[in-house]
Amino acid sequence: MKINGGVRYCEMGMKSSIRAMHLQSELLGITNENIEGFDKVGYQRIEPIVSSFSEFIGIHGLSKTVDDKVGRIMSSGKPLDLAIASKGYFQVQTPNGVRITRDGRFKVDQEGYLLDLEDNKVLADTGMPIKMHVLPSNPSKVVVNNKGKISVFNDNTKKLEEVATLGIVDSTGMAVLRPDIKQGFNEYSNVSLQNEFLSVMPVVRNFEANRQIFIMESTNLQKAISQLSSTS
Protein backbone atom coordinates (compact mmCIF):
# COMPACT_ATOMS: atom_id res chain seq x y z
CA MET A 1 0.00 0.00 0.00
CA LYS A 2 1.27 3.45 -0.94
CA ILE A 3 0.05 6.68 0.68
CA ASN A 4 0.60 9.97 -1.09
CA GLY A 5 0.16 13.25 0.75
CA GLY A 6 0.96 16.89 0.31
CA VAL A 7 -0.36 20.38 -0.06
CA ARG A 8 -0.85 21.93 -3.47
CA TYR A 9 -1.46 25.61 -3.96
CA CYS A 10 -2.45 27.14 -7.27
CA GLU A 11 -3.60 30.69 -7.81
CA MET A 12 -4.15 33.10 -10.66
CA GLY A 13 -1.39 35.62 -11.22
CA MET A 14 -3.78 38.57 -11.18
CA LYS A 15 -4.97 37.85 -7.67
CA SER A 16 -1.42 37.31 -6.44
CA SER A 17 -0.16 40.55 -8.00
CA ILE A 18 -3.07 42.58 -6.60
CA ARG A 19 -2.40 41.22 -3.12
CA ALA A 20 1.31 42.02 -3.45
CA MET A 21 0.62 45.58 -4.64
CA HIS A 22 -1.72 46.12 -1.69
CA LEU A 23 1.00 44.99 0.72
CA GLN A 24 3.64 47.18 -0.92
CA SER A 25 1.29 50.18 -0.84
CA GLU A 26 0.97 49.75 2.91
CA LEU A 27 4.76 49.54 3.26
CA LEU A 28 5.10 52.76 1.29
CA GLY A 29 2.51 54.37 3.57
CA ILE A 30 4.54 53.44 6.66
CA THR A 31 7.70 54.87 5.09
CA ASN A 32 5.89 58.11 4.19
CA GLU A 33 4.63 58.39 7.77
CA ASN A 34 8.18 58.04 9.08
CA ILE A 35 9.48 60.66 6.66
CA GLU A 36 6.71 63.08 7.69
CA GLY A 37 7.60 62.50 11.35
CA PHE A 38 11.30 63.26 10.86
CA ASP A 39 11.10 66.79 12.35
CA LYS A 40 8.42 66.03 14.94
CA VAL A 41 9.35 66.22 18.63
CA GLY A 42 8.90 62.87 20.36
CA TYR A 43 8.07 60.92 17.19
CA GLN A 44 9.25 57.31 17.16
CA ARG A 45 9.87 55.44 13.95
CA ILE A 46 7.36 52.75 12.93
CA GLU A 47 9.04 49.51 11.92
CA PRO A 48 7.06 47.27 9.52
CA ILE A 49 7.25 43.52 10.08
CA VAL A 50 6.40 41.37 7.07
CA SER A 51 5.44 37.74 7.73
CA SER A 52 6.96 34.95 5.65
CA PHE A 53 3.38 34.04 4.66
CA SER A 54 2.60 37.50 3.30
CA GLU A 55 2.84 36.24 -0.30
CA PHE A 56 -0.21 34.09 0.45
CA ILE A 57 -2.18 36.23 2.94
CA GLY A 58 -1.18 39.68 1.69
CA ILE A 59 -1.83 42.64 3.97
CA HIS A 60 -2.77 40.32 6.83
CA GLY A 61 0.87 39.28 7.03
CA LEU A 62 1.98 42.83 7.85
CA SER A 63 2.34 44.10 11.40
CA LYS A 64 3.99 47.14 12.99
CA THR A 65 6.24 47.81 15.92
CA VAL A 66 7.68 51.01 17.38
CA ASP A 67 11.41 51.65 17.28
CA ASP A 68 12.12 52.91 20.81
CA LYS A 69 15.68 54.08 20.21
CA VAL A 70 16.42 57.58 21.54
CA GLY A 71 16.10 60.26 18.87
CA ARG A 72 18.07 63.43 18.18
CA ILE A 73 18.31 65.60 21.32
CA MET A 74 18.71 69.30 20.59
CA SER A 75 18.80 72.39 22.80
CA SER A 76 15.67 74.56 22.82
CA GLY A 77 16.65 77.13 25.44
CA LYS A 78 13.25 76.76 27.14
CA PRO A 79 13.36 75.66 30.82
CA LEU A 80 10.09 73.72 30.57
CA ASP A 81 11.24 71.68 27.57
CA LEU A 82 12.36 68.27 28.79
CA ALA A 83 13.94 65.40 26.89
CA ILE A 84 14.43 61.81 28.04
CA ALA A 85 17.94 60.69 27.07
CA SER A 86 17.09 57.03 27.72
CA LYS A 87 14.20 54.74 26.85
CA GLY A 88 11.00 55.80 28.58
CA TYR A 89 7.91 57.98 28.39
CA PHE A 90 6.22 60.86 30.18
CA GLN A 91 2.70 60.20 31.45
CA VAL A 92 -0.15 62.65 30.85
CA GLN A 93 -3.77 62.52 31.97
CA THR A 94 -6.14 62.86 29.00
CA PRO A 95 -9.97 62.74 28.87
CA ASN A 96 -9.57 59.19 27.52
CA GLY A 97 -7.17 58.03 30.22
CA VAL A 98 -3.42 58.04 30.78
CA ARG A 99 -1.28 58.42 27.66
CA ILE A 100 2.48 58.03 27.33
CA THR A 101 4.59 60.34 25.17
CA ARG A 102 8.17 61.32 24.42
CA ASP A 103 7.16 64.91 23.72
CA GLY A 104 8.37 66.92 26.72
CA ARG A 105 7.31 70.43 25.69
CA PHE A 106 5.51 71.52 28.85
CA LYS A 107 4.00 74.66 30.38
CA VAL A 108 2.54 75.80 33.70
CA ASP A 109 -1.04 77.08 33.93
CA GLN A 110 -2.43 79.73 36.29
CA GLU A 111 -3.19 77.09 38.93
CA GLY A 112 0.36 75.75 38.90
CA TYR A 113 -0.34 72.51 37.03
CA LEU A 114 2.32 71.21 34.64
CA LEU A 115 0.66 70.68 31.25
CA ASP A 116 1.61 69.41 27.81
CA LEU A 117 0.89 71.33 24.61
CA GLU A 118 -2.65 69.89 24.50
CA ASP A 119 -3.37 71.08 28.08
CA ASN A 120 -3.22 67.56 29.52
CA LYS A 121 -1.87 67.32 33.06
CA VAL A 122 1.56 65.74 33.44
CA LEU A 123 1.69 62.97 36.05
CA ALA A 124 4.17 62.44 38.85
CA ASP A 125 5.62 59.11 39.93
CA THR A 126 2.74 58.91 42.44
CA GLY A 127 0.24 58.88 39.58
CA MET A 128 -1.11 62.30 40.52
CA PRO A 129 -0.99 65.48 38.40
CA ILE A 130 2.03 67.65 39.09
CA LYS A 131 1.00 70.94 40.72
CA MET A 132 3.45 73.56 41.89
CA HIS A 133 2.63 74.99 45.30
CA VAL A 134 4.53 78.11 44.29
CA LEU A 135 3.56 79.66 40.97
CA PRO A 136 6.89 80.50 39.28
CA SER A 137 7.24 84.14 38.23
CA ASN A 138 9.42 82.93 35.35
CA PRO A 139 9.91 79.48 33.77
CA SER A 140 13.60 79.72 34.63
CA LYS A 141 12.58 79.40 38.30
CA VAL A 142 11.73 75.75 37.64
CA VAL A 143 14.60 73.27 37.95
CA VAL A 144 14.47 69.62 36.86
CA ASN A 145 17.36 67.26 37.61
CA ASN A 146 18.36 64.23 35.57
CA LYS A 147 16.23 61.91 37.74
CA GLY A 148 13.10 63.93 36.96
CA LYS A 149 12.79 65.69 40.32
CA ILE A 150 11.08 69.06 39.85
CA SER A 151 11.86 71.99 42.13
CA VAL A 152 10.75 75.62 42.03
CA PHE A 153 12.50 78.67 43.42
CA ASN A 154 10.37 80.43 46.03
CA ASP A 155 10.92 84.18 45.81
CA ASN A 156 9.59 84.64 49.36
CA THR A 157 11.84 82.14 51.10
CA LYS A 158 14.69 82.48 48.57
CA LYS A 159 14.95 78.70 48.50
CA LEU A 160 14.59 75.96 45.93
CA GLU A 161 11.62 73.85 47.03
CA GLU A 162 10.83 70.35 45.80
CA VAL A 163 7.53 69.90 43.95
CA ALA A 164 7.35 66.33 42.63
CA THR A 165 9.15 63.75 40.53
CA LEU A 166 8.14 63.03 36.96
CA GLY A 167 6.49 59.66 36.42
CA ILE A 168 8.72 58.18 33.71
CA VAL A 169 7.69 54.68 32.61
CA ASP A 170 8.60 52.19 29.90
CA SER A 171 6.21 50.86 27.25
CA THR A 172 4.82 48.28 29.71
CA GLY A 173 4.09 50.89 32.40
CA MET A 174 7.00 49.99 34.66
CA ALA A 175 8.85 52.87 36.31
CA VAL A 176 12.16 53.96 34.79
CA LEU A 177 14.54 54.65 37.66
CA ARG A 178 17.24 56.46 35.67
CA PRO A 179 15.47 58.44 32.94
CA ASP A 180 18.35 60.91 32.38
CA ILE A 181 16.20 64.00 31.94
CA LYS A 182 17.69 66.91 29.98
CA GLN A 183 16.17 70.29 30.89
CA GLY A 184 16.00 72.85 28.09
CA PHE A 185 16.18 70.21 25.36
CA ASN A 186 13.80 68.61 22.87
CA GLU A 187 14.03 65.09 21.50
CA TYR A 188 13.29 64.93 17.79
CA SER A 189 12.46 61.73 15.93
CA ASN A 190 14.76 58.73 15.65
CA VAL A 191 14.08 58.55 11.91
CA SER A 192 17.02 58.41 9.50
CA LEU A 193 15.95 59.89 6.15
CA GLN A 194 18.75 58.09 4.34
CA ASN A 195 17.63 54.70 5.63
CA GLU A 196 13.99 55.45 4.81
CA PHE A 197 14.80 56.41 1.22
CA LEU A 198 16.99 53.32 0.80
CA SER A 199 14.30 51.01 2.19
CA VAL A 200 11.63 52.39 -0.15
CA MET A 201 13.56 51.56 -3.35
CA PRO A 202 13.04 47.74 -3.33
CA VAL A 203 9.38 48.24 -2.36
CA VAL A 204 8.82 50.50 -5.37
CA ARG A 205 10.58 48.01 -7.66
CA ASN A 206 8.46 45.14 -6.35
CA PHE A 207 5.31 47.19 -6.79
CA GLU A 208 6.24 48.00 -10.38
CA ALA A 209 7.07 44.34 -11.13
CA ASN A 210 3.70 43.19 -9.80
CA ARG A 211 1.96 45.95 -11.73
CA GLN A 212 3.55 44.69 -14.95
CA ILE A 213 2.46 41.12 -14.13
CA PHE A 214 -1.07 42.36 -13.54
CA ILE A 215 -1.08 44.21 -16.88
CA MET A 216 0.20 41.13 -18.76
CA GLU A 217 -2.34 38.83 -17.10
CA SER A 218 -5.10 41.31 -17.79
CA THR A 219 -4.07 41.58 -21.45
CA ASN A 220 -3.98 37.78 -21.82
CA LEU A 221 -7.39 37.50 -20.19
CA GLN A 222 -8.84 40.10 -22.57
CA LYS A 223 -7.41 38.22 -25.56
CA ALA A 224 -8.88 34.93 -24.31
CA ILE A 225 -12.30 36.50 -23.81
CA SER A 226 -12.10 38.09 -27.25
CA GLN A 227 -11.22 34.78 -28.90
CA LEU A 228 -13.99 32.93 -27.09
CA SER A 229 -16.54 35.51 -28.10
CA SER A 230 -15.44 35.38 -31.75
CA THR A 231 -15.79 31.58 -31.95
CA SER A 232 -19.24 31.44 -30.35
C-alpha positions, 0 to 999 in steps of 0.5 A: 500500500502506498500513501501519497500526501501533500499540499498543493497551492495554485492561484491566478497571477492577477490575484497574487499581483493585486495582493502584493501591490496592496502589501507594498502600498501599505509599506510605502505608507509606513515609510511616508509616515516616518518621513513626515515625522522626521522633524516632529518632537517625540516621534518614534519610527514605525518599523514594519514587520512582514510575515513569511506568509505575506505572499499568500495572505497579503496585507494580513501578514503585515504588522507594525512595531515602534522603534524605541531608540532615543532620537536626536536631542537638541537644545531649545533654550526653554526651561520647561522643555524636557527630553528623556535621554534614555528609553522611557515615556512621560505620562499625561492625563487625558480625557480618555485616560493616561497616555504616554509620550516622548514629547516633553514640551511643557508649560505651567497654567495659572493654577500651577499645574504642569501641562503638555501642549494639549493642556493635559496634566503631566503625572508624577511618579505617584500617579497624581498630576504635578502641581506647583505649590509656588507659581513661578514668576518665570519658567527659569525658576523651575529646575528639573534634575536628571532623575526627573525631580522638579523643584521651584525657586520660592521668591519669598523664602529664597529657597529651591523647594521640591515639587514632585518627581516626573512619572517616567515609565517604559512601554509596559508601564514599569517605572524607569529609575534612571530616565536621564532628563535633559532640561532645556532640550527637545528630543526629535524623531529617531528617523534616518531619512537616508535609511527610509529612502533606501528602504523604499527603493526595493518596495517601489521596484516590487510594486512596479514588477507586480503591476507589470504582471497584472497588466500582462495577465489582464491583457492575456485575459482580454485576448482569451475572452475576445477569442472565445466571443469570436468563436461562439 
